[in-house]
Amino acid sequence: EGALAYRSLATDHYDAVRDVIRSDLEDGFGRVKHQFIAGIESKMGAEYAQKAVEKLEPFDEFILSRFVEAAVVGLAANGQPSDLRFGRQYLASDNSGTKLAAVRIVSKFGTAQDVSALLQISRESWGEARDEAGAAALRLSSNPIEVALELAESNSPTLVRTGYEWLYKQVPQKLRNSSRPPWNPRAARPG
């Protein structure tokens, strides 16, 4: 339940972890693990704590992934521009929740240099991460027409709609209100 508690703190009570959340991500949550072990030692003794650590060792990677997700979700909700480094770092995460939170950080604080990574996610991922990555790529791109055209050819209905909506908004209002096209190739040809 530790990762759930950490997530609650990181999202709903950010001020309680604001000073440690980034260092926890940087050091692989060593502080949290040390506090967990120290708590067991104080209640059950050093020998019991050592056995508990050994039994939990096969689950270390899974537990760490849950804490990383909790922290990145917290930064997506409450972060600052300097947290872009964590967003970029976790865009390639295999954990869908972590990837989605990373996309949200990059969407919020990213630049045109993030477009290719976001487009890759929009091509290769699924669900919210795919759709939010595509929309963010379009918003951050220095060449949005190219991105919009790619999104319009996506296999995601949401991204297709996003691409076409952006393209439609680029057509001048005067042309959108016209009952006929502004240029008719047949009428332009003589004879």
HELIX and SHEET records of a PDB file:
HELIX    1   1 GLY A    2  ASP A   12  1                                  11    
HELIX    2   2 TYR A   14  VAL A   17  1                                   4    
HELIX    3   3 ILE A   21  GLU A   26  1                                   6    
HELIX    4   4 GLY A   30  MET A   44  1                                  15    
HELIX    5   5 ALA A   46  LEU A   56  1                                  11    
HELIX    6   6 GLU A   57  PHE A   59  5                                   3    
HELIX    7   7 ASP A   60  ASN A   78  1                                  19    
HELIX    8   8 PRO A   81  ASP A   83  5                                   3    
HELIX    9   9 LEU A   84  TYR A   90  1                                   7    
HELIX   10  10 SER A   96  PHE A  109  1                                  14    
HELIX   11  11 ALA A  112  ASP A  114  5                                   3    
HELIX   12  12 VAL A  115  GLU A  124  1                                  10    
HELIX   13  13 GLY A  127  LEU A  140  1                                  14    
HELIX   14  14 PRO A  144  ALA A  152  1                                   9    
HELIX   15  15 PRO A  157  GLN A  170  1                                  14    
HELIX   16  16 GLN A  173  ASN A  177  1                                   5    
HELIX   17  17 PRO A  185  ALA A  188  1                                   4    
END                                                                             
